[in-house]
Each structure stands twice: as structure tokens, then as C-alpha cells.
Amino acid sequence: MKIAISSDHGGNNLRKEIMALLDELAISYEDFGPQSSDSVDYPDYARPVAERVASGEFDKGILICGTGIGISIAANKFKGIRCALVHDTFSAKATRNHNDSNILAMGERVIGAGLAREIVTTWLNAEFEGGRHIRRVEKISEIEEQQQ
């Protein structure tokens, strides 16, 4: 599994915590920044993760900003991306099981590092259930196609 990870300035600390977790789990990842705590625009940091997950270069992505809201909205503008904003482990599992989410978004100002680590671990270990959920995910793809 190969993960693309990024944040804006509001998610810098939590991004570093999640990269440490990925190191502990021996999961390959690439960090798309930022490399300082200077103010940046979250769409600029959602883009490289969303593009690379959509292209298949990376299996999944993780995005973090202050609330997780802005960066998840930006990521979901990319065709083929199903980015889920998650702040609890139940939703982390459900979004993989039912929505086949391929990017996880979180807010550093919303949750602490311990819970974030649990969410990421849960999300990475959960699998898409398929079955009746395939039809629903396909309908999301159809909407994307109609918008092109």
C-alpha cells in the first residue's frame, strides 16, 4: 500500500503525527507538504494528493487541515476521488466499507493525535464490502461523468 499525505498549515502537526504512525506500521508514503508552518491555501495541498490517488499512482490519500472541511471539499472536486471527512472510528470504518473512500480527511483543531491515529489505523485496515454498495458508488461515478 502506498499513501499520499498532505496538509495545510493548520494540519501540519497532525500530519507529522500520522507520518510517524505510517512509519511504525511500515506503510510507504510520500509527503506533499507543506514544509513550514507559514499560512498556505489548502486547495494547493489537496491537489497533488487527489491527482495522484485518482491516477492510481497512490492507493490512498490522507489530508489534514484545521477542520478537515476545506481540504476535503477541494479533494472531492477531482474525478474518481471519494474523500471522507472523519472524526470518529465508526465513520472511518463505514466510509471504507460502504463508500470505498480513497482519501481520508481530518481536522487538527477538531481531534487529538491519539484519536487521529486510531482513525487512520481503522480506515487503512477496513475494506470495501462491495455488494449493494457497488451500485451506490457507481452512481457517484455517473454523476461525475455527467458533470464533465
C-alpha positions as CSV (number, residue, x, y, z in Angstrom):
1,M,0.0,0.0,0.0
2,K,1.3,3.5,-0.9
3,I,-0.2,6.6,0.7
4,A,-0.1,10.2,-0.4
5,I,-0.3,12.7,2.5
6,S,-0.6,16.4,2.8
7,S,-2.0,19.2,4.9
8,D,-2.2,23.0,5.1
9,H,-0.6,24.9,7.9
10,G,-3.5,24.1,10.2
11,G,-2.8,20.4,9.9
12,N,1.0,20.4,10.0
13,N,1.4,18.9,13.5
14,L,-1.2,16.2,13.0
15,R,0.3,15.3,9.6
16,K,3.7,14.7,11.2
17,E,2.0,12.5,13.9
18,I,0.3,10.5,11.1
19,M,3.5,10.1,9.2
20,A,5.1,8.7,12.4
21,L,2.3,6.2,12.6
22,L,2.8,5.2,9.0
23,D,6.5,4.7,9.7
24,E,5.5,2.5,12.7
25,L,3.2,0.5,10.5
26,A,5.8,0.2,7.8
27,I,3.4,1.7,5.3
28,S,5.0,3.5,2.3
29,Y,4.0,7.2,1.9
30,E,5.0,10.4,0.2
31,D,4.7,13.7,2.0
32,F,3.4,16.6,-0.2
33,G,3.9,19.2,2.5
34,P,3.9,22.0,3.4
35,Q,7.4,22.0,5.0
36,S,6.8,25.1,7.2
37,S,4.1,26.4,9.4
38,D,3.6,29.5,7.2
39,S,0.0,30.1,6.1
40,V,-0.9,28.3,2.8
41,D,-4.0,27.6,0.8
42,Y,-5.5,24.2,1.4
43,P,-6.6,23.6,-2.3
44,D,-2.9,23.8,-3.3
45,Y,-2.1,20.9,-0.9
46,A,-5.2,18.8,-1.7
47,R,-4.4,18.8,-5.4
48,P,-1.3,16.7,-5.5
49,V,-2.8,14.0,-3.3
50,A,-6.1,13.9,-5.2
51,E,-4.4,13.9,-8.6
52,R,-2.1,11.1,-7.6
53,V,-4.7,8.9,-6.0
54,A,-7.1,9.5,-8.9
55,S,-4.3,8.4,-11.4
56,G,-3.6,5.3,-9.4
57,E,0.0,6.3,-8.6
58,F,-1.0,6.0,-4.9
59,D,-3.5,3.6,-3.4
60,K,-5.0,6.1,-0.8
61,G,-4.5,9.6,0.5
62,I,-4.7,11.4,3.8
63,L,-5.4,15.1,4.0
64,I,-5.4,17.4,7.1
65,C,-6.4,21.0,7.6
66,G,-7.7,22.9,10.6
67,T,-11.2,21.4,10.4
68,G,-10.8,19.0,7.5
69,I,-13.7,20.7,5.8
70,G,-11.9,22.8,3.2
71,I,-9.3,20.3,2.2
72,S,-12.0,17.6,1.8
73,I,-14.1,19.8,-0.4
74,A,-11.1,20.6,-2.6
75,A,-10.2,16.9,-2.9
76,N,-13.7,15.9,-3.9
77,K,-13.6,18.2,-6.9
78,F,-11.3,15.6,-8.6
79,K,-12.9,12.9,-10.7
80,G,-12.6,9.5,-9.1
81,I,-12.0,10.8,-5.6
82,R,-14.2,9.9,-2.7
83,C,-12.7,11.9,0.2
84,A,-14.4,11.4,3.6
85,L,-14.1,13.8,6.4
86,V,-13.9,11.6,9.5
87,H,-13.5,12.4,13.2
88,D,-14.5,9.0,14.7
89,T,-13.6,5.4,14.2
90,F,-17.1,4.2,13.3
91,S,-17.2,6.6,10.4
92,A,-13.7,5.7,9.4
93,K,-14.7,2.0,9.0
94,A,-18.1,2.8,7.4
95,T,-16.6,5.0,4.8
96,R,-14.3,2.3,3.6
97,N,-16.9,-0.5,3.9
98,H,-19.7,1.4,2.2
99,N,-18.3,4.2,0.2
100,D,-14.9,2.8,-0.9
101,S,-13.4,6.1,0.2
102,N,-9.9,6.6,-1.2
103,I,-8.9,9.7,0.7
104,L,-9.3,10.4,4.4
105,A,-9.6,14.0,5.7
106,M,-9.3,15.1,9.3
107,G,-9.2,18.3,11.2
108,E,-6.3,19.0,13.6
109,R,-8.3,21.6,15.5
110,V,-11.1,19.1,15.9
111,I,-9.4,15.9,17.2
112,G,-6.3,15.0,19.1
113,A,-3.4,12.9,17.9
114,G,-4.4,9.7,19.7
115,L,-7.9,9.6,18.1
116,A,-6.4,10.5,14.7
117,R,-4.0,7.6,14.9
118,E,-7.0,5.3,15.8
119,I,-9.0,6.7,12.9
120,V,-6.2,6.2,10.4
121,T,-5.5,2.7,11.5
122,T,-9.2,1.8,11.3
123,W,-9.5,3.4,7.9
124,L,-6.4,1.7,6.5
125,N,-7.5,-1.7,7.8
126,A,-11.1,-1.6,6.6
127,E,-12.1,-3.0,3.2
128,F,-14.8,-2.1,0.8
129,E,-17.7,-4.6,1.2
130,G,-18.9,-4.4,-2.4
131,G,-22.4,-6.0,-2.8
132,R,-25.2,-3.5,-2.7
133,H,-22.6,-0.7,-2.1
134,I,-21.1,-1.1,-5.6
135,R,-24.3,0.2,-7.2
136,R,-24.2,3.3,-5.0
137,V,-20.5,4.1,-5.6
138,E,-21.2,3.6,-9.4
139,K,-24.0,6.2,-9.2
140,I,-21.4,8.6,-7.7
141,S,-19.2,8.0,-10.7
142,E,-22.1,8.5,-13.1
143,I,-22.7,11.9,-11.5
144,E,-19.1,12.8,-12.1
145,E,-19.4,11.7,-15.8
146,Q,-22.5,13.8,-16.3
147,Q,-20.6,16.9,-15.0
148,Q,-17.8,16.6,-17.5
